[in-house]
Each structure stands twice: as C-alpha cells, then as structure tokens.
Amino acid sequence: MNATPSQSLLTRLAEGDRPPVDFVLDGRPLRALAGDTVLTAVLTHTGSLRETEFSGAPRAGFCMMGACQDCWMRLEDGTRLRACTTFIAPGMRLLSTTRGGQP
C-alpha cells in the first residue's frame, strides 16, 4: 500500500488542532490526530484500509460501526483489531496486507 496523500480516501476538513499521534503503517511512519479511529488515521493517508484475505483486493471498511467485519486489520505482533471502532494509539504499528490468509 504505497498511496500518496493525494490518493487518500478521506480528507480532513476540520479539527486540525487536536494533538498529533504518530503511528506506523506497513513500516511507513505516519501521523494522525488524537481521537481518530484507526480507520480514519489510515484513510487520511491512503486509498484503502487493507487487502482482502481472499483476493488481495483493496478494502476500506463498509458499515463504519463495527458490524460488517470489513475493517479488520492486524498489528505487527499479530493482534487483530477493528479499524472503525479502535482509536489510534501512539506508536501503533499496523499492517494492511494479509499474511497467512489472515487480515
């Protein structure tokens, strides 16, 4: 997932005064704002959230409230999380690609 900021799915229009939160996506250091969900933090930098475990196609979440199971991501340590209901944390290290058939 090597999207540039111009390819981001979401654009922040307001609330730019919240404290910054540094995180890593696929080894790339990025910055979000305190109170952002993982989904918001990732999609303000990229065009998709993750690759589907079935075909490798890009996914970006669907229901945005934790019901559809489309926004599962993994931390580098293998922990799975729902990007739409998990808040970004300082130093969080996220993976957008599937490994071993698991998001």
Backbone as XML, in Angstrom:
<?xml version="1.0"?>
<chain id="A" units="angstrom">
  <residue number="1" name="MET">
    <atom name="N" x="0.849" y="-1.169" z="0.000"/>
    <atom name="CA" x="0.000" y="0.000" z="0.000"/>
    <atom name="C" x="0.895" y="1.231" z="0.000"/>
  </residue>
  <residue number="2" name="ASN">
    <atom name="N" x="1.214" y="1.723" z="-1.147"/>
    <atom name="CA" x="2.109" y="2.862" z="-1.269"/>
    <atom name="C" x="1.391" y="4.091" z="-1.781"/>
  </residue>
  <residue number="3" name="ALA">
    <atom name="N" x="0.197" y="4.345" z="-1.297"/>
    <atom name="CA" x="-0.564" y="5.504" z="-1.743"/>
    <atom name="C" x="0.070" y="6.784" z="-1.229"/>
  </residue>
  <residue number="4" name="THR">
    <atom name="N" x="-0.036" y="7.814" z="-2.002"/>
    <atom name="CA" x="0.446" y="9.122" z="-1.590"/>
    <atom name="C" x="-0.710" y="9.892" z="-0.984"/>
  </residue>
  <residue number="5" name="PRO">
    <atom name="N" x="-0.445" y="10.982" z="-0.249"/>
    <atom name="CA" x="-1.531" y="11.749" z="0.349"/>
    <atom name="C" x="-2.590" y="12.186" z="-0.662"/>
  </residue>
  <residue number="6" name="SER">
    <atom name="N" x="-2.196" y="12.456" z="-1.908"/>
    <atom name="CA" x="-3.180" y="12.868" z="-2.907"/>
    <atom name="C" x="-4.122" y="11.725" z="-3.276"/>
  </residue>
  <residue number="7" name="GLN">
    <atom name="N" x="-3.748" y="10.489" z="-2.948"/>
    <atom name="CA" x="-4.584" y="9.333" z="-3.213"/>
    <atom name="C" x="-5.382" y="8.909" z="-1.995"/>
  </residue>
  <residue number="8" name="SER">
    <atom name="N" x="-5.381" y="9.702" z="-0.946"/>
    <atom name="CA" x="-6.086" y="9.307" z="0.266"/>
    <atom name="C" x="-7.588" y="9.293" z="0.027"/>
  </residue>
  <residue number="9" name="LEU">
    <atom name="N" x="-8.265" y="8.383" z="0.714"/>
    <atom name="CA" x="-9.707" y="8.246" z="0.566"/>
    <atom name="C" x="-10.446" y="9.329" z="1.354"/>
  </residue>
  <residue number="10" name="LEU">
    <atom name="N" x="-9.890" y="9.726" z="2.491"/>
    <atom name="CA" x="-10.516" y="10.752" z="3.331"/>
    <atom name="C" x="-9.653" y="12.007" z="3.367"/>
  </residue>
  <residue number="11" name="THR">
    <atom name="N" x="-10.299" y="13.146" z="3.463"/>
    <atom name="CA" x="-9.607" y="14.421" z="3.604"/>
    <atom name="C" x="-10.102" y="15.108" z="4.867"/>
  </residue>
  <residue number="12" name="ARG">
    <atom name="N" x="-9.178" y="15.494" z="5.718"/>
    <atom name="CA" x="-9.544" y="16.170" z="6.966"/>
    <atom name="C" x="-9.913" y="17.613" z="6.662"/>
  </residue>
  <residue number="13" name="LEU">
    <atom name="N" x="-11.116" y="18.017" z="7.056"/>
    <atom name="CA" x="-11.582" y="19.375" z="6.805"/>
    <atom name="C" x="-11.616" y="20.231" z="8.059"/>
  </residue>
  <residue number="14" name="ALA">
    <atom name="N" x="-11.645" y="19.609" z="9.223"/>
    <atom name="CA" x="-11.773" y="20.357" z="10.472"/>
    <atom name="C" x="-11.003" y="19.641" z="11.582"/>
  </residue>
  <residue number="15" name="GLU">
    <atom name="N" x="-10.994" y="20.241" z="12.737"/>
    <atom name="CA" x="-10.378" y="19.674" z="13.945"/>
    <atom name="C" x="-8.892" y="19.407" z="13.803"/>
  </residue>
  <residue number="16" name="GLY">
    <atom name="N" x="-8.188" y="20.257" z="13.130"/>
    <atom name="CA" x="-6.758" y="20.081" z="12.974"/>
    <atom name="C" x="-5.960" y="20.485" z="14.192"/>
  </residue>
  <residue number="17" name="ASP">
    <atom name="N" x="-6.625" y="20.954" z="15.238"/>
    <atom name="CA" x="-5.910" y="21.439" z="16.415"/>
    <atom name="C" x="-5.759" y="20.380" z="17.510"/>
  </residue>
  <residue number="18" name="ARG">
    <atom name="N" x="-6.197" y="19.142" z="17.275"/>
    <atom name="CA" x="-6.009" y="18.085" z="18.271"/>
    <atom name="C" x="-4.554" y="17.643" z="18.288"/>
  </residue>
  <residue number="19" name="PRO">
    <atom name="N" x="-4.074" y="17.096" z="19.395"/>
    <atom name="CA" x="-2.673" y="16.656" z="19.482"/>
    <atom name="C" x="-2.353" y="15.571" z="18.451"/>
  </residue>
  <residue number="20" name="PRO">
    <atom name="N" x="-1.147" y="15.609" z="17.889"/>
    <atom name="CA" x="-0.751" y="14.589" z="16.918"/>
    <atom name="C" x="-0.449" y="13.248" z="17.590"/>
  </residue>
  <residue number="21" name="VAL">
    <atom name="N" x="-0.659" y="12.180" z="16.836"/>
    <atom name="CA" x="-0.366" y="10.814" z="17.276"/>
    <atom name="C" x="0.428" y="10.143" z="16.151"/>
  </residue>
  <residue number="22" name="ASP">
    <atom name="N" x="1.651" y="9.769" z="16.443"/>
    <atom name="CA" x="2.488" y="9.099" z="15.454"/>
    <atom name="C" x="2.216" y="7.600" z="15.485"/>
  </residue>
  <residue number="23" name="PHE">
    <atom name="N" x="2.110" y="7.005" z="14.287"/>
    <atom name="CA" x="1.913" y="5.562" z="14.158"/>
    <atom name="C" x="2.646" y="5.097" z="12.908"/>
  </residue>
  <residue number="24" name="VAL">
    <atom name="N" x="2.663" y="3.779" z="12.694"/>
    <atom name="CA" x="3.376" y="3.208" z="11.553"/>
    <atom name="C" x="2.406" y="2.304" z="10.790"/>
  </residue>
  <residue number="25" name="LEU">
    <atom name="N" x="2.379" y="2.452" z="9.467"/>
    <atom name="CA" x="1.572" y="1.590" z="8.604"/>
    <atom name="C" x="2.500" y="0.938" z="7.591"/>
  </residue>
  <residue number="26" name="ASP">
    <atom name="N" x="2.585" y="-0.383" z="7.653"/>
    <atom name="CA" x="3.444" y="-1.131" z="6.730"/>
    <atom name="C" x="4.874" y="-0.590" z="6.722"/>
  </residue>
  <residue number="27" name="GLY">
    <atom name="N" x="5.381" y="-0.240" z="7.905"/>
    <atom name="CA" x="6.745" y="0.251" z="8.032"/>
    <atom name="C" x="6.922" y="1.730" z="7.732"/>
  </residue>
  <residue number="28" name="ARG">
    <atom name="N" x="5.863" y="2.404" z="7.343"/>
    <atom name="CA" x="5.933" y="3.819" z="6.980"/>
    <atom name="C" x="5.417" y="4.683" z="8.127"/>
  </residue>
  <residue number="29" name="PRO">
    <atom name="N" x="6.235" y="5.598" z="8.657"/>
    <atom name="CA" x="5.768" y="6.462" z="9.750"/>
    <atom name="C" x="4.733" y="7.466" z="9.235"/>
  </residue>
  <residue number="30" name="LEU">
    <atom name="N" x="3.625" y="7.578" z="9.979"/>
    <atom name="CA" x="2.542" y="8.495" z="9.630"/>
    <atom name="C" x="2.068" y="9.214" z="10.882"/>
  </residue>
  <residue number="31" name="ARG">
    <atom name="N" x="1.204" y="10.175" z="10.703"/>
    <atom name="CA" x="0.693" y="10.950" z="11.829"/>
    <atom name="C" x="-0.817" y="11.098" z="11.701"/>
  </residue>
  <residue number="32" name="ALA">
    <atom name="N" x="-1.494" y="10.894" z="12.814"/>
    <atom name="CA" x="-2.941" y="11.076" z="12.921"/>
    <atom name="C" x="-3.189" y="12.134" z="13.994"/>
  </residue>
  <residue number="33" name="LEU">
    <atom name="N" x="-4.426" y="12.268" z="14.388"/>
    <atom name="CA" x="-4.770" y="13.183" z="15.479"/>
    <atom name="C" x="-5.427" y="12.402" z="16.605"/>
  </residue>
  <residue number="34" name="ALA">
    <atom name="N" x="-5.183" y="12.809" z="17.826"/>
    <atom name="CA" x="-5.789" y="12.169" z="18.995"/>
    <atom name="C" x="-7.296" y="12.111" z="18.815"/>
  </residue>
  <residue number="35" name="GLY">
    <atom name="N" x="-7.873" y="10.952" z="19.079"/>
    <atom name="CA" x="-9.308" y="10.764" z="18.929"/>
    <atom name="C" x="-9.713" y="10.162" z="17.599"/>
  </residue>
  <residue number="36" name="ASP">
    <atom name="N" x="-8.771" y="10.050" z="16.647"/>
    <atom name="CA" x="-9.062" y="9.397" z="15.375"/>
    <atom name="C" x="-9.201" y="7.895" z="15.590"/>
  </residue>
  <residue number="37" name="THR">
    <atom name="N" x="-10.080" y="7.269" z="14.838"/>
    <atom name="CA" x="-10.089" y="5.810" z="14.804"/>
    <atom name="C" x="-8.940" y="5.368" z="13.910"/>
  </residue>
  <residue number="38" name="VAL">
    <atom name="N" x="-8.580" y="4.106" z="13.998"/>
    <atom name="CA" x="-7.548" y="3.566" z="13.116"/>
    <atom name="C" x="-7.993" y="3.754" z="11.666"/>
  </residue>
  <residue number="39" name="LEU">
    <atom name="N" x="-9.266" y="3.523" z="11.382"/>
    <atom name="CA" x="-9.784" y="3.685" z="10.027"/>
    <atom name="C" x="-9.544" y="5.098" z="9.515"/>
  </residue>
  <residue number="40" name="THR">
    <atom name="N" x="-9.879" y="6.102" z="10.292"/>
    <atom name="CA" x="-9.665" y="7.495" z="9.894"/>
    <atom name="C" x="-8.184" y="7.791" z="9.735"/>
  </residue>
  <residue number="41" name="ALA">
    <atom name="N" x="-7.386" y="7.333" z="10.680"/>
    <atom name="CA" x="-5.942" y="7.588" z="10.629"/>
    <atom name="C" x="-5.329" y="7.027" z="9.354"/>
  </residue>
  <residue number="42" name="VAL">
    <atom name="N" x="-5.713" y="5.824" z="8.979"/>
    <atom name="CA" x="-5.139" y="5.190" z="7.784"/>
    <atom name="C" x="-5.681" y="5.832" z="6.515"/>
  </residue>
  <residue number="43" name="LEU">
    <atom name="N" x="-6.995" y="6.023" z="6.433"/>
    <atom name="CA" x="-7.592" y="6.515" z="5.188"/>
    <atom name="C" x="-7.338" y="7.990" z="4.909"/>
  </residue>
  <residue number="44" name="THR">
    <atom name="N" x="-6.805" y="8.730" z="5.866"/>
    <atom name="CA" x="-6.381" y="10.097" z="5.553"/>
    <atom name="C" x="-5.005" y="10.109" z="4.893"/>
  </residue>
  <residue number="45" name="HIS">
    <atom name="N" x="-4.366" y="8.926" z="4.804"/>
    <atom name="CA" x="-3.053" y="8.803" z="4.165"/>
    <atom name="C" x="-3.049" y="7.883" z="2.949"/>
  </residue>
  <residue number="46" name="THR">
    <atom name="N" x="-4.041" y="7.010" z="2.832"/>
    <atom name="CA" x="-4.033" y="6.001" z="1.772"/>
    <atom name="C" x="-5.399" y="5.884" z="1.108"/>
  </residue>
  <residue number="47" name="GLY">
    <atom name="N" x="-5.432" y="5.146" z="0.017"/>
    <atom name="CA" x="-6.667" y="4.946" z="-0.725"/>
    <atom name="C" x="-7.463" y="3.733" z="-0.288"/>
  </residue>
  <residue number="48" name="SER">
    <atom name="N" x="-6.875" y="2.881" z="0.568"/>
    <atom name="CA" x="-7.607" y="1.725" z="1.085"/>
    <atom name="C" x="-7.065" y="1.371" z="2.461"/>
  </residue>
  <residue number="49" name="LEU">
    <atom name="N" x="-7.851" y="0.609" z="3.191"/>
    <atom name="CA" x="-7.512" y="0.245" z="4.560"/>
    <atom name="C" x="-6.640" y="-1.006" z="4.616"/>
  </residue>
  <residue number="50" name="ARG">
    <atom name="N" x="-6.998" y="-1.986" z="3.825"/>
    <atom name="CA" x="-6.302" y="-3.276" z="3.842"/>
    <atom name="C" x="-6.587" y="-4.012" z="2.554"/>
  </residue>
  <residue number="51" name="GLU">
    <atom name="N" x="-5.937" y="-5.163" z="2.402"/>
    <atom name="CA" x="-6.209" y="-6.071" z="1.297"/>
    <atom name="C" x="-7.076" y="-7.206" z="1.815"/>
  </residue>
  <residue number="52" name="THR">
    <atom name="N" x="-8.056" y="-7.615" z="1.032"/>
    <atom name="CA" x="-8.882" y="-8.738" z="1.444"/>
    <atom name="C" x="-8.070" y="-10.020" z="1.464"/>
  </residue>
  <residue number="53" name="GLU">
    <atom name="N" x="-8.369" y="-10.880" z="2.397"/>
    <atom name="CA" x="-7.645" y="-12.130" z="2.538"/>
    <atom name="C" x="-7.994" y="-13.121" z="1.430"/>
  </residue>
  <residue number="54" name="PHE">
    <atom name="N" x="-9.060" y="-12.874" z="0.686"/>
    <atom name="CA" x="-9.493" y="-13.810" z="-0.346"/>
    <atom name="C" x="-8.842" y="-13.538" z="-1.695"/>
  </residue>
  <residue number="55" name="SER">
    <atom name="N" x="-8.785" y="-12.283" z="-2.116"/>
    <atom name="CA" x="-8.266" y="-11.982" z="-3.451"/>
    <atom name="C" x="-7.143" y="-10.952" z="-3.460"/>
  </residue>
  <residue number="56" name="GLY">
    <atom name="N" x="-6.888" y="-10.306" z="-2.332"/>
    <atom name="CA" x="-5.897" y="-9.240" z="-2.295"/>
    <atom name="C" x="-6.446" y="-7.902" z="-2.755"/>
  </residue>
  <residue number="57" name="ALA">
    <atom name="N" x="-7.753" y="-7.849" z="-3.030"/>
    <atom name="CA" x="-8.385" y="-6.603" z="-3.473"/>
    <atom name="C" x="-8.412" y="-5.592" z="-2.325"/>
  </residue>
  <residue number="58" name="PRO">
    <atom name="N" x="-8.336" y="-4.302" z="-2.638"/>
    <atom name="CA" x="-8.365" y="-3.280" z="-1.590"/>
    <atom name="C" x="-9.725" y="-3.173" z="-0.925"/>
  </residue>
  <residue number="59" name="ARG">
    <atom name="N" x="-9.709" y="-2.936" z="0.375"/>
    <atom name="CA" x="-10.934" y="-2.760" z="1.164"/>
    <atom name="C" x="-10.792" y="-1.473" z="1.960"/>
  </residue>
  <residue number="60" name="ALA">
    <atom name="N" x="-11.916" y="-0.827" z="2.272"/>
    <atom name="CA" x="-11.860" y="0.425" z="3.016"/>
    <atom name="C" x="-12.860" y="0.481" z="4.153"/>
  </residue>
  <residue number="61" name="GLY">
    <atom name="N" x="-13.402" y="-0.625" z="4.561"/>
    <atom name="CA" x="-14.458" y="-0.611" z="5.563"/>
    <atom name="C" x="-15.791" y="-0.441" z="4.863"/>
  </residue>
  <residue number="62" name="PHE">
    <atom name="N" x="-16.872" y="-0.738" z="5.551"/>
    <atom name="CA" x="-18.185" y="-0.667" z="4.913"/>
    <atom name="C" x="-19.206" y="0.013" z="5.815"/>
  </residue>
  <residue number="63" name="CYS">
    <atom name="N" x="-19.477" y="-0.559" z="6.981"/>
    <atom name="CA" x="-20.558" y="-0.029" z="7.824"/>
    <atom name="C" x="-20.100" y="1.115" z="8.725"/>
  </residue>
  <residue number="64" name="MET">
    <atom name="N" x="-18.806" y="1.175" z="9.026"/>
    <atom name="CA" x="-18.205" y="2.202" z="9.879"/>
    <atom name="C" x="-18.699" y="2.172" z="11.327"/>
  </residue>
  <residue number="65" name="MET">
    <atom name="N" x="-19.281" y="1.031" z="11.756"/>
    <atom name="CA" x="-19.734" y="0.934" z="13.142"/>
    <atom name="C" x="-19.460" y="-0.426" z="13.777"/>
  </residue>
  <residue number="66" name="GLY">
    <atom name="N" x="-18.600" y="-1.225" z="13.163"/>
    <atom name="CA" x="-18.178" y="-2.477" z="13.778"/>
    <atom name="C" x="-19.084" y="-3.662" z="13.561"/>
  </residue>
  <residue number="67" name="ALA">
    <atom name="N" x="-20.014" y="-3.587" z="12.622"/>
    <atom name="CA" x="-20.943" y="-4.690" z="12.408"/>
    <atom name="C" x="-20.595" y="-5.581" z="11.225"/>
  </residue>
  <residue number="68" name="CYS">
    <atom name="N" x="-19.914" y="-5.051" z="10.208"/>
    <atom name="CA" x="-19.777" y="-5.780" z="8.941"/>
    <atom name="C" x="-18.527" y="-6.653" z="8.840"/>
  </residue>
  <residue number="69" name="GLN">
    <atom name="N" x="-17.556" y="-6.499" z="9.685"/>
    <atom name="CA" x="-16.321" y="-7.285" z="9.664"/>
    <atom name="C" x="-15.392" y="-6.936" z="8.507"/>
  </residue>
  <residue number="70" name="ASP">
    <atom name="N" x="-15.589" y="-5.820" z="7.822"/>
    <atom name="CA" x="-14.799" y="-5.479" z="6.651"/>
    <atom name="C" x="-13.535" y="-4.688" z="6.980"/>
  </residue>
  <residue number="71" name="CYS">
    <atom name="N" x="-13.400" y="-4.195" z="8.195"/>
    <atom name="CA" x="-12.269" y="-3.320" z="8.509"/>
    <atom name="C" x="-11.232" y="-3.964" z="9.425"/>
  </residue>
  <residue number="72" name="TRP">
    <atom name="N" x="-11.233" y="-5.293" z="9.545"/>
    <atom name="CA" x="-10.233" y="-5.951" z="10.379"/>
    <atom name="C" x="-8.839" y="-5.673" z="9.844"/>
  </residue>
  <residue number="73" name="MET">
    <atom name="N" x="-7.931" y="-5.304" z="10.738"/>
    <atom name="CA" x="-6.513" y="-5.115" z="10.410"/>
    <atom name="C" x="-5.701" y="-5.875" z="11.446"/>
  </residue>
  <residue number="74" name="ARG">
    <atom name="N" x="-4.389" y="-5.899" z="11.234"/>
    <atom name="CA" x="-3.506" y="-6.534" z="12.204"/>
    <atom name="C" x="-2.436" y="-5.556" z="12.633"/>
  </residue>
  <residue number="75" name="LEU">
    <atom name="N" x="-2.000" y="-5.728" z="13.865"/>
    <atom name="CA" x="-0.799" y="-5.059" z="14.338"/>
    <atom name="C" x="0.380" y="-5.931" z="13.943"/>
  </residue>
  <residue number="76" name="GLU">
    <atom name="N" x="1.574" y="-5.379" z="13.954"/>
    <atom name="CA" x="2.758" y="-6.164" z="13.599"/>
    <atom name="C" x="2.936" y="-7.391" z="14.479"/>
  </residue>
  <residue number="77" name="ASP">
    <atom name="N" x="2.429" y="-7.348" z="15.712"/>
    <atom name="CA" x="2.565" y="-8.501" z="16.611"/>
    <atom name="C" x="1.503" y="-9.578" z="16.364"/>
  </residue>
  <residue number="78" name="GLY">
    <atom name="N" x="0.627" y="-9.357" z="15.361"/>
    <atom name="CA" x="-0.401" y="-10.340" z="15.019"/>
    <atom name="C" x="-1.765" y="-10.063" z="15.614"/>
  </residue>
  <residue number="79" name="THR">
    <atom name="N" x="-1.859" y="-9.146" z="16.549"/>
    <atom name="CA" x="-3.140" y="-8.813" z="17.159"/>
    <atom name="C" x="-4.087" y="-8.246" z="16.108"/>
  </residue>
  <residue number="80" name="ARG">
    <atom name="N" x="-5.315" y="-8.752" z="16.084"/>
    <atom name="CA" x="-6.318" y="-8.248" z="15.155"/>
    <atom name="C" x="-7.156" y="-7.167" z="15.836"/>
  </residue>
  <residue number="81" name="LEU">
    <atom name="N" x="-7.605" y="-6.196" z="15.043"/>
    <atom name="CA" x="-8.457" y="-5.138" z="15.575"/>
    <atom name="C" x="-9.405" y="-4.634" z="14.499"/>
  </residue>
  <residue number="82" name="ARG">
    <atom name="N" x="-10.519" y="-4.094" z="14.931"/>
    <atom name="CA" x="-11.460" y="-3.453" z="14.015"/>
    <atom name="C" x="-11.052" y="-2.001" z="13.881"/>
  </residue>
  <residue number="83" name="ALA">
    <atom name="N" x="-10.718" y="-1.599" z="12.686"/>
    <atom name="CA" x="-10.214" y="-0.246" z="12.460"/>
    <atom name="C" x="-11.266" y="0.824" z="12.709"/>
  </residue>
  <residue number="84" name="CYS">
    <atom name="N" x="-12.544" y="0.507" z="12.533"/>
    <atom name="CA" x="-13.574" y="1.534" z="12.674"/>
    <atom name="C" x="-13.973" y="1.779" z="14.125"/>
  </residue>
  <residue number="85" name="THR">
    <atom name="N" x="-13.626" y="0.861" z="15.031"/>
    <atom name="CA" x="-14.015" y="1.035" z="16.436"/>
    <atom name="C" x="-12.822" y="1.116" z="17.381"/>
  </residue>
  <residue number="86" name="THR">
    <atom name="N" x="-11.619" y="1.100" z="16.851"/>
    <atom name="CA" x="-10.402" y="1.175" z="17.659"/>
    <atom name="C" x="-9.748" y="2.532" z="17.451"/>
  </residue>
  <residue number="87" name="PHE">
    <atom name="N" x="-9.422" y="3.205" z="18.537"/>
    <atom name="CA" x="-8.765" y="4.504" z="18.428"/>
    <atom name="C" x="-7.268" y="4.320" z="18.186"/>
  </residue>
  <residue number="88" name="ILE">
    <atom name="N" x="-6.709" y="5.167" z="17.364"/>
    <atom name="CA" x="-5.274" y="5.148" z="17.092"/>
    <atom name="C" x="-4.531" y="5.443" z="18.391"/>
  </residue>
  <residue number="89" name="ALA">
    <atom name="N" x="-3.403" y="4.783" z="18.592"/>
    <atom name="CA" x="-2.600" y="4.976" z="19.796"/>
    <atom name="C" x="-1.177" y="5.312" z="19.388"/>
  </residue>
  <residue number="90" name="PRO">
    <atom name="N" x="-0.487" y="6.098" z="20.187"/>
    <atom name="CA" x="0.901" y="6.441" z="19.858"/>
    <atom name="C" x="1.748" y="5.186" z="19.686"/>
  </residue>
  <residue number="91" name="GLY">
    <atom name="N" x="2.519" y="5.145" z="18.603"/>
    <atom name="CA" x="3.413" y="4.030" z="18.357"/>
    <atom name="C" x="2.755" y="2.792" z="17.779"/>
  </residue>
  <residue number="92" name="MET">
    <atom name="N" x="1.454" y="2.833" z="17.518"/>
    <atom name="CA" x="0.759" y="1.683" z="16.954"/>
    <atom name="C" x="1.425" y="1.312" z="15.628"/>
  </residue>
  <residue number="93" name="ARG">
    <atom name="N" x="1.639" y="0.005" z="15.413"/>
    <atom name="CA" x="2.306" y="-0.483" z="14.204"/>
    <atom name="C" x="1.332" y="-1.395" z="13.460"/>
  </residue>
  <residue number="94" name="LEU">
    <atom name="N" x="0.733" y="-0.875" z="12.395"/>
    <atom name="CA" x="-0.332" y="-1.539" z="11.656"/>
    <atom name="C" x="0.169" y="-2.173" z="10.368"/>
  </residue>
  <residue number="95" name="LEU">
    <atom name="N" x="-0.521" y="-3.239" z="9.951"/>
    <atom name="CA" x="-0.249" y="-3.893" z="8.671"/>
    <atom name="C" x="-1.527" y="-3.858" z="7.826"/>
  </residue>
  <residue number="96" name="SER">
    <atom name="N" x="-1.381" y="-3.527" z="6.554"/>
    <atom name="CA" x="-2.539" y="-3.506" z="5.665"/>
    <atom name="C" x="-2.606" y="-4.745" z="4.785"/>
  </residue>
  <residue number="97" name="THR">
    <atom name="N" x="-1.548" y="-5.511" z="4.743"/>
    <atom name="CA" x="-1.518" y="-6.689" z="3.891"/>
    <atom name="C" x="-1.842" y="-7.937" z="4.692"/>
  </residue>
  <residue number="98" name="THR">
    <atom name="N" x="-2.303" y="-8.949" z="4.001"/>
    <atom name="CA" x="-2.618" y="-10.209" z="4.668"/>
    <atom name="C" x="-1.391" y="-11.106" z="4.654"/>
  </residue>
  <residue number="99" name="ARG">
    <atom name="N" x="-1.259" y="-11.852" z="5.693"/>
    <atom name="CA" x="-0.172" y="-12.835" z="5.779"/>
    <atom name="C" x="-0.769" y="-14.128" z="6.322"/>
  </residue>
  <residue number="100" name="GLY">
    <atom name="N" x="-0.531" y="-15.188" z="5.642"/>
    <atom name="CA" x="-1.061" y="-16.481" z="6.095"/>
    <atom name="C" x="-2.562" y="-16.551" z="6.017"/>
  </residue>
  <residue number="101" name="GLY">
    <atom name="N" x="-3.184" y="-15.761" z="5.116"/>
    <atom name="CA" x="-4.625" y="-15.828" z="4.937"/>
    <atom name="C" x="-5.415" y="-15.054" z="5.960"/>
  </residue>
  <residue number="102" name="GLN">
    <atom name="N" x="-4.767" y="-14.340" z="6.845"/>
    <atom name="CA" x="-5.470" y="-13.587" z="7.881"/>
    <atom name="C" x="-5.214" y="-12.101" z="7.715"/>
  </residue>
  <residue number="103" name="PRO">
    <atom name="N" x="-6.258" y="-11.248" z="7.823"/>
    <atom name="CA" x="-6.033" y="-9.807" z="7.754"/>
    <atom name="C" x="-5.373" y="-9.305" z="9.010"/>
  </residue>
</chain>
